[in-house]
Amino acid sequence: MRIRIARCFVVVPALWIVRTATALSTAVHPKLLVSPSSNNPSQPTTLCDGSPLSWSFDQLAETLGGSGKAKACWECFRLGVDPLWYYSRSDASSNEKHLSNDIEPFVIPFELSENKQTNDIRWTRQQVEDHVSEMASRGTPTKLSNDTLKKLQSAMGGGSIETSIAKLANLTTSSDGTTKMLLELKQDGMLVETVIIPWDDRQKSTVCVSSQVGCRQACTFCSTGRMGLLRSLSSAEILAQHYWANKICRLYDIYGIDNCVFMGMGEPADNADAVVRAASVMVDQSLFKLAPRRVTISTVAPNPEVFAQLGAAPVVLAWSVHSSRDELRRQLVPTTQHTMEELRQGLTTALQGRSKRLRNIMLEVTLLDQINDSTEDAEHLAQFCRPLLEEVKGLKLVVNLIPWNDISAIFGPASRYRKPQMDRVLAYQKVLIENEILSYIRTTRGDEEEAACGMLSTKSMRA
């Protein structure tokens, strides 16, 4: 089985979005063919939503019998440490591992430092204890009794945080440090991908999480859209990706996570309740503690109302526009049912209702050669943005230009698409800048291995 790595870099204002990752798909695995348990796969599943990982702090405190006990759990969760293992007296002599024995070995196709050359990476208990004590927000955390651990284990369905929601099935790391996790979901064995992108300039990492297994929006230029939708993820399944990312960053000495983007597999608006809940947990200062402006939810906007729905989470919004012309956008996003003007009005209303510090929007445009990359297209988009800037006081707007990567389609519109010429991309950007609209070009890496933006999908699914 060959796993491909997502390696897309975005340069956007550091004040509110640092960089973003890309749409992902699952790797080849027989369990991907399992039918979803729900008759409507666009609705979020609920089996894992009862996990303490997705609870409020107060709910966990009430269950365990005190806020100190809940805080002790979250001191572990934030570091990617299983509190059942950490506080277990019967397991006091064991070391921490990140892989169970029944899964495939890691694929790490580049030279690693000496302590990373084994597939059996682990921390000693003393290392973990020292790290938890060092990172604890109030010194040495409260110890959890056996009775409390039993309550916690019961709340997690009798398992641990690493077995009750999702377990790490595989890990691949590229030469630039980008790391992709393949997670196997406990509910039905389906697989989702999550990407960790380290940034040397900030010495921090971005995690790109998935909200669904597959996607039903059917964007013609995207491999993930060609997969269709298998099912939505619960909020706990989304948050488990963040937990595992924190764990891998710690074990492999990767820069810590300070930024999360909902730009992996799936359309967040088709799983809004779970996405809003997960994003809210990420920025809760008693839970994952990310800054609100460091979490971004990206949507293709199936309807005008989704901006308000997703905006219920106190995080940044992004809109995958691709074209401001109605006819062309319907060609690129065939599930489109509303005019761009209607969608823009929905966005305007949602932004007007947000706090000033969250009046930020990133418009994403995937550029295709001779399709939507002309200066006329750029001028149309610039004029399309004008009402947003005029009607939303204090709005910070940026347009992110994404040169399309060939997904090797052998049928459908994508078989006729081509990557745009850079001179046309630069000309497009110049028009936007001349119209006083901030614009950046996403630099793509990994396209030679079909690992770049919009390219991740199995050949069997594209054939």
C-alpha positions in Angstrom: 0.0 0.0 0.0 1.4 3.3 -1.0 0.4 6.4 1.0 0.9 9.8 -0.5 1.7 12.9 1.5 -0.1 16.2 1.4 2.3 19.0 1.0 0.7 22.4 0.3 1.9 25.7 1.6 -0.1 28.8 2.0 1.2 32.3 2.9 -1.6 34.4 4.5 -1.6 37.1 7.2 0.0 35.8 10.4 -2.5 37.8 12.5 -5.4 35.6 11.7 -4.5 32.6 9.5 -1.0 31.3 9.2 -1.1 28.7 6.5 -3.5 26.1 5.3 -3.4 22.5 4.2 -5.4 20.8 1.5 -8.2 18.5 0.7 -7.3 14.9 1.4 -8.7 11.5 0.7 -8.3 8.0 2.2 -5.7 5.5 1.2 -6.6 2.1 -0.3 -8.1 -0.2 2.4 -10.9 -2.8 2.2 -12.7 -1.2 5.2 -13.4 1.9 3.2 -16.1 -0.2 1.5 -18.1 -0.6 4.7 -21.5 0.9 4.4 -22.2 3.8 6.7 -24.5 3.0 9.7 -26.8 6.0 8.9 -29.3 6.0 6.1 -28.2 9.6 5.5 -24.4 9.7 5.4 -24.4 13.6 5.3 -25.6 13.6 8.9 -23.0 13.2 11.7 -22.7 9.9 13.4 -23.3 9.9 17.2 -21.6 6.8 18.5 -18.4 8.5 19.5 -19.9 11.9 20.4 -20.3 10.7 24.0 -16.5 10.7 24.5 -15.0 13.0 27.1 -12.9 14.4 24.4 -15.9 16.2 23.0 -17.5 17.1 26.4 -17.5 20.4 28.0 -15.1 20.9 30.9 -18.1 21.1 33.3 -19.6 17.9 32.1 -16.3 16.1 32.5 -15.8 17.6 36.0 -19.3 16.5 37.0 -18.7 13.0 35.8 -15.3 12.6 37.5 -16.2 14.4 40.7 -14.3 17.7 40.6 -12.7 20.3 38.4 -9.2 19.3 39.5 -9.8 15.8 38.1 -11.1 17.2 34.8 -8.1 19.5 34.6 -5.8 16.6 35.2 -7.3 14.7 32.3 -7.0 17.7 30.0 -3.4 18.3 30.9 -2.9 14.8 29.4 -5.2 15.2 26.4 -3.5 18.4 25.2 -0.1 16.7 25.1 -1.5 13.6 23.4 -1.2 11.5 26.5 -3.7 8.8 27.5 -4.7 9.7 31.1 -5.8 6.1 31.8 -2.3 4.9 31.0 -0.6 7.9 32.7 -2.5 7.6 36.0 -2.8 3.8 36.1 -1.1 2.2 39.1 -1.2 -1.3 37.6 0.6 0.1 34.5 3.1 2.1 36.4 6.2 0.4 35.0 5.2 0.5 31.3 6.5 2.8 28.7 4.3 4.8 26.3 3.9 3.5 22.7 2.1 5.1 19.8 1.4 2.0 17.8 -0.5 -1.2 18.6 1.0 -4.5 17.5 -1.7 -5.4 15.0 -1.3 -2.6 12.5 1.0 -2.0 9.6 4.5 -0.6 10.2 5.2 3.0 9.6 6.5 4.1 6.3 9.1 6.8 6.8 10.9 7.3 3.5 13.7 9.6 4.4 16.7 9.6 6.7 15.8 10.2 10.3 17.8 11.0 13.3 19.0 8.0 15.4 16.1 8.1 17.8 13.5 8.0 15.0 14.8 5.0 13.0 12.7 2.5 14.8 9.0 1.6 14.2 8.7 1.2 18.0 9.0 4.9 19.1 8.1 5.3 22.7 8.6 7.5 25.7 9.5 6.2 29.2 7.0 6.8 31.9 9.4 9.2 33.6 9.8 11.2 30.4 6.0 11.6 30.1 5.7 12.5 33.8 8.4 15.1 33.5 6.8 16.6 30.4 3.2 16.7 31.9 4.5 18.4 35.0 6.5 20.9 33.0 3.6 21.7 30.7 0.8 21.6 33.3 -0.8 25.0 33.7 -0.7 24.9 37.5 2.3 22.8 38.3 2.0 19.1 39.1 -1.5 18.0 38.1 -4.0 16.3 40.4 -3.5 12.5 40.7 -6.5 10.4 39.7 -7.6 7.6 41.9 -8.6 4.1 40.7 -12.3 5.0 41.2 -11.9 8.1 39.1 -10.1 6.1 36.4 -13.0 3.6 36.4 -15.4 6.5 35.8 -13.3 7.9 33.0 -12.9 4.5 31.4 -16.7 3.9 31.6 -17.3 7.3 30.0 -15.0 6.2 27.1 -17.1 3.1 26.5 -14.7 0.8 28.4 -11.7 1.6 26.3 -9.0 4.2 26.3 -8.8 7.5 24.4 -6.6 5.8 21.9 -8.9 2.8 21.3 -12.4 4.1 21.9 -12.5 6.6 19.0 -9.7 6.1 16.5 -6.3 4.4 16.5 -3.3 5.3 14.5 -3.0 2.9 11.6 -0.1 4.4 9.7 2.2 7.4 9.5 4.2 8.8 6.6 6.6 11.7 6.7 8.0 13.6 3.7 11.4 15.0 3.3 10.2 18.5 4.3 8.8 17.2 7.5 5.1 17.1 6.5 3.6 14.2 8.3 0.4 12.3 7.4 -1.5 10.2 9.8 -3.9 7.5 8.8 -6.5 6.9 11.5 -8.8 3.9 11.7 -12.2 4.8 13.2 -13.4 2.5 16.0 -17.0 2.7 14.9 -16.7 0.9 11.6 -13.1 0.6 10.7 -13.2 3.4 8.1 -10.0 5.4 7.6 -9.4 9.2 7.6 -6.3 11.2 7.0 -4.9 14.1 9.0 -1.8 16.1 8.1 0.7 17.8 10.3 2.6 20.7 8.6 5.6 22.1 10.6 6.8 25.6 9.9 10.5 26.4 10.6 9.9 30.2 10.6 7.3 30.0 13.4 8.6 26.8 15.0 5.0 25.7 15.2 2.9 23.3 13.2 -0.5 23.4 11.6 -2.8 20.3 11.7 -5.3 19.8 8.9 -8.3 17.8 10.0 -11.0 15.9 8.1 -14.7 16.3 8.8 -16.0 13.4 6.7 -14.9 10.2 5.0 -15.1 11.4 1.4 -17.2 14.3 0.1 -20.5 14.8 -1.7 -19.9 18.2 -3.2 -18.3 16.7 -6.4 -16.0 19.6 -7.3 -14.9 18.5 -10.8 -11.2 19.4 -10.2 -10.8 17.5 -6.9 -10.0 13.8 -6.4 -11.8 13.8 -3.0 -15.0 15.1 -4.6 -14.8 12.2 -7.1 -14.9 9.7 -4.2 -18.4 10.5 -3.1 -19.4 10.6 0.6 -19.2 7.5 2.8 -20.1 9.2 6.1 -19.6 12.1 8.4 -17.4 12.1 11.4 -18.6 12.8 15.0 -17.1 15.7 16.9 -15.0 13.2 18.9 -13.6 11.6 15.7 -12.6 15.1 14.5 -11.0 15.9 17.9 -9.2 12.6 18.0 -7.3 13.8 15.0 -6.1 16.7 17.0 -5.2 14.5 20.0 -3.1 12.1 17.8 -1.4 15.1 16.1 -0.3 16.4 19.5 1.0 13.0 20.4 3.0 12.5 17.2 4.4 16.0 17.5 5.6 15.2 21.0 7.0 11.7 20.2 8.8 12.8 17.0 9.9 16.2 18.3 7.9 18.0 15.7 6.9 21.6 16.4 3.8 21.8 18.6 0.4 22.5 17.1 -0.8 26.0 17.3 -3.0 26.2 14.2 -5.8 24.0 12.9 -7.6 24.1 9.6 -10.8 22.2 8.6 -9.5 21.6 5.1 -9.1 17.9 5.0 -11.6 15.3 3.6 -15.2 16.4 3.5 -17.4 19.5 3.4 -17.7 21.0 6.9 -21.1 22.5 6.1 -22.5 19.0 5.5 -21.5 18.1 9.0 -22.0 21.5 10.7 -23.0 20.4 14.2 -20.0 18.2 14.7 -17.6 20.7 13.1 -18.9 23.6 15.2 -18.7 21.5 18.4 -15.1 20.3 17.6 -13.9 23.7 16.7 -15.4 25.1 19.9 -13.6 22.5 22.0 -10.3 23.4 20.2 -10.5 27.1 21.2 -11.9 26.5 24.7 -9.2 27.7 27.1 -10.0 24.9 29.5 -9.7 22.3 26.8 -7.3 22.3 23.7 -6.6 26.1 24.2 -6.0 27.1 20.6 -6.4 30.8 19.8 -9.7 31.5 17.9 -7.8 33.2 15.1 -5.7 30.0 14.7 -8.6 27.8 13.8 -10.1 28.0 10.3 -13.2 26.3 8.9 -13.3 26.2 5.1 -16.6 25.6 3.2 -17.7 25.5 -0.5 -21.0 27.0 0.8 -23.8 24.7 -0.3 -26.3 27.4 0.8 -26.3 31.0 2.2 -27.1 29.8 5.7 -24.0 27.7 6.2 -21.8 30.8 7.0 -24.0 31.6 10.0 -24.1 27.9 11.0 -20.4 27.4 10.9 -19.8 30.9 12.3 -21.4 29.7 15.5 -17.9 28.5 16.3 -15.7 31.4 17.4 -13.1 30.7 14.7 -12.1 32.1 11.3 -14.2 31.2 8.1 -12.9 30.5 4.6 -15.0 30.2 1.4 -14.0 28.0 -1.5 -15.2 30.3 -4.3 -13.3 29.1 -7.4 -15.2 31.5 -9.6 -17.5 34.5 -9.0 -19.3 33.8 -12.3 -22.5 31.8 -11.7 -22.3 29.7 -14.8 -18.7 28.9 -14.4 -19.0 28.1 -10.7 -21.8 25.6 -11.5 -19.4 23.9 -13.9 -16.7 23.7 -11.3 -18.9 22.9 -8.4 -21.9 21.1 -9.9 -23.8 20.8 -6.6 -24.2 24.6 -6.5 -27.8 25.5 -6.1 -27.6 29.3 -5.3 -26.2 32.3 -7.1 -23.0 33.8 -6.0 -24.9 36.9 -5.0 -27.1 34.9 -2.7 -24.1 33.2 -1.2 -22.3 36.5 -0.8 -25.3 37.9 1.0 -25.3 35.0 3.4 -21.6 35.5 4.1 -22.1 39.3 4.6 -24.9 38.7 7.1 -22.9 36.2 9.0 -19.8 38.4 9.1 -21.8 41.4 10.3 -23.0 39.4 13.2 -19.5 38.4 14.3 -17.2 40.1 16.7 -14.7 42.5 15.1 -11.7 40.2 15.9 -13.4 37.5 13.8 -14.4 39.6 10.8 -12.0 37.8 8.6 -12.6 35.8 5.5 -10.4 34.0 3.0 -11.7 33.4 -0.5 -10.1 30.4 -2.1 -9.8 30.1 -5.9 -8.5 27.0 -7.6 -7.1 28.2 -11.0 -7.5 26.1 -14.1 -5.7 26.9 -17.4 -7.9 28.9 -19.8 -11.0 28.1 -17.6 -11.0 30.6 -14.8 -7.6 32.2 -14.8 -8.0 35.2 -17.1 -7.6 38.8 -16.0 -11.3 39.2 -16.8 -12.0 36.5 -14.2 -9.8 38.4 -11.7 -11.5 41.7 -12.4 -15.0 40.0 -11.9 -13.8 38.6 -8.6 -12.5 41.9 -7.5 -15.8 43.6 -8.2 -17.6 40.7 -6.5 -15.6 41.3 -3.3 -16.4 45.0 -3.3 -19.8 44.8 -1.5 -18.2 42.6 1.2 -15.6 45.2 1.9 -18.2 48.0 1.9 -20.9 46.4 4.0 -18.8 44.6 6.6 -17.1 47.1 8.8 -13.5 46.2 9.7 -13.4 43.2 7.4 -10.0 41.5 6.7 -10.3 39.8 3.3 -7.7 37.8 1.5 -7.9 35.8 -1.8 -5.8 32.7 -1.8 -5.0 31.6 -5.4 -4.3 27.8 -5.8 -2.8 26.7 -9.1 -4.6 23.4 -10.0 -2.7 20.1 -9.8 -3.4 17.4 -12.3 -5.3 14.6 -10.7 -4.8 12.2 -13.6 -8.5 11.8 -14.3 -9.3 9.6 -17.3 -12.9 10.7 -17.7 -15.1 13.7 -16.8 -14.2 17.4 -16.9 -11.0 16.9 -14.9 -9.5 14.9 -17.8 -9.6 18.1 -19.8 -8.2 20.5 -17.1 -4.7 21.7 -17.2 -2.4 23.5 -14.6 -2.4 27.2 -15.3 0.7 29.0 -16.5 2.4 31.0 -13.8 2.4 34.2 -15.8 -1.4 34.0 -15.9 -1.6 33.3 -12.2 0.6 36.3 -11.5 -1.5 38.5 -13.9 -4.6 37.4 -12.0 -3.0 38.3 -8.7 -1.9 41.7 -10.0 -5.5 42.6 -11.0 -6.6 41.8 -7.4 -3.8 43.8 -5.8 -4.5 46.8 -8.2 -8.1 46.6 -6.8 -6.7 46.8 -3.3 -7.5 43.2 -2.5 -4.9 41.3 -0.6 -3.9 38.1 -2.5 -1.5 35.2 -2.1 -0.5 32.3 -4.3 -0.4 28.9 -2.7 2.9 27.2 -3.5 2.4 23.6 -4.2 4.8 20.8 -3.3 4.5 17.1 -3.8 2.7 17.2 -7.2 5.2 14.8 -8.7 3.9 12.1 -6.4 0.2 13.2 -6.7 0.4 14.5 -3.2 -0.5 18.1 -3.7 -3.7 20.1 -3.3 -6.8 18.3 -4.5 -4.8 15.3 -5.8 -5.1 12.8 -3.0 -7.2 9.9 -4.1 -6.6 6.3 -5.0 -6.3 5.4 -8.6 -8.9 2.7 -8.2 -11.4 5.4 -7.2 -10.5 7.6 -10.2 -10.6 4.9 -12.8 
